[in-house]
Amino acid sequence: MEVLLGVEALESGYGSIQVLWGSSLEVASNQCVVLLGVNGAGKTTLLKTIAGLLPARKGKITFKGADITGLKPNSRIAGGIGYMSELGIFPNLTVEENLKLGGYFRSEKDNRKRAGEMYEYFPDLRAYAKKMGASLSGGQRKMLGVAKTLMSHPGLVIMDEPSSGLSPKFVKKVIEVLKFLHEQEKLSMLIAEQNVSFLDFAQKIYILDKGRVSFDGDVQELKGNDTIRETYFGISR
Ligand code: ATP
């Protein structure tokens, strides 16, 4: 399988606090990868470093074979990497304005067309186009976050805990939408999550533990590992 995103021995952190200690992972073209890890494991830090919002201290990030380690976030977006933070949207802007911002680097014509596609995918958003992001429900906010990220036509979407703050019903809906987009737009995804509902959707799973990758494999391998099962699923044999 062709490697789309490559992360090699990445080190990153905040000031004197080092969080990532040589993390490596790969996302292949048209692959959905889930990054598991308990609170504080470094998932957000890893995604932010891939998005260029935090500088890499050591290591290398490649996208479509090119070294992007030193690129600014804007160039990464323009190059096809979409990043959705945990909050995902700007609550003080309308739905329409959020989408427009998501397509900041595209032409106005393209933005209009793409927003139309997003409204087709997420009809609720059309109904709320003139409403503030803050007035949306938790589930609708996540949909807007996904739509906003898609406005730039990414080939790879990296998402920070798309399930956070959502009821199980909405988590199911978000997974359905991501599955649909994966098939419809051939999107590759790297999703940081703590919610195990995402595992069956993943073709590959990494576990981040204190800034280091401690496991990679598919869901069967994950479930077959006693220690991991107890830590992440709370089930022992
Ligand atoms: P969570 O699920 O709780 O968001 P996470 O796996 O995403 O966890 P990170 O948010 O990457 O983990 O945090 C990793 C470590 O970095 C934690 O110890 C955290 O306290 C620390 N950290 C995060 N942001 C900052 C910051 N801005 N300044 C200093 N330390 C930070």
Residues whose N, C-alpha, C, O or C-beta is under 5 A from the ligand:
A	BS01	ATP	Y14 I17 V19 G37 V38 N39 G40 A41 G42 K43 T44 T45
